[in-house]
Amino acid sequence: LQSQNGSNSASSATLKVDFENEDQPLKILVAGSGDIRHILLTMSGSWRHTRKFHFYVLESQAPIVARQIMLLHTLTETQSEWGIDEMTHVYLEIHGNLMLREQTARYVKETAGKLFKICEDGKLVDISKLKFRERDDLESVFKYWHDPNKKFDAKLLWDFRLKRFYQRRYEYRENAIDWDFHMKLKPMEFLQWRMTGIAFDKWSAAYNSPNRTLASVDFVNM
C-alpha cells in the first residue's frame, strides 16, 4: 500500500489478495502513508478471515513512525479510566487537531513517557528490525513529547503555513476560505480547520495545548 503523505484515501489490503492460504500470515508493506488509515481499514475487515496480518511500515522520518505508534496505542488502550467515547475523541484530536484539550495533552505526555518501553516489549509493534540509530531517533521523539520544557509553538507555525499558502491573499484569508468552502463543496468542519487547525471540536471545548505529535524532525532535534 503506497501513499503520498495522506493525500489519498484509505485502502484495504483485504480487497487485493487471495485468502486461500489462510494458515500463512499476510505481509503488507505500508510506504509513506503518514498515518495508520490503511492499517485501520484493513483490520476493520480482518474478522472475515483467520489469517494473521503483519504490517511493515516505511517512513522517511522517525517522528512520523512515532506518531503512528501513538495512534495505534491510543486505539488499543485498555488501562485508561476514560470510556470508549472519550478515547475516540482523544484519538481524533491527536490525529487531526493542531491544538489539544488539556486532558488530551496530558495523555500524550504520560503515554510518551512509556511508549519506547512498550515498543521494546514487542506487544504493540516490533522495532527489532530498526538500526540502533533509528531506535535512538524514535526514543528521542518520545522524550521530546514527554518534556514540557521543549517549546513547540503550533499556532505560530500554522499561521506561517497559511501565509505561505495564501501569499498575497493572506490578509483576506477568511474570504478565501469561505470561497473554497462554498465553491469546492468542502465539509463544514473545513472552515474552522483551515483557520485554526482544529478539525475535531467536542462541545466547543478549550484547545490550548499544542499537539506535539505533529512536530517535525527539526523540532525534535533542537
Protein Blocks (a to p, Z undefined) as FASTA:
>chain_A
ZZeehiaccddfklmcccklmmbccddddehklpaklmmmmmmmmmmpmbdcddddddfb
fklmmmmmmmmmmmmockbcbdfklmmmmmmmmmmpmbdcfklmmmmmmmmmmmmmmmmn
ommpccklpcfklmmmmmmmmmmmmmmklccdfklmmmmmmmmmnmmmmmmmmmmmmmmm
mmnopafklmmmmmnopabdghhiacfbccfklpcfklmmZZ
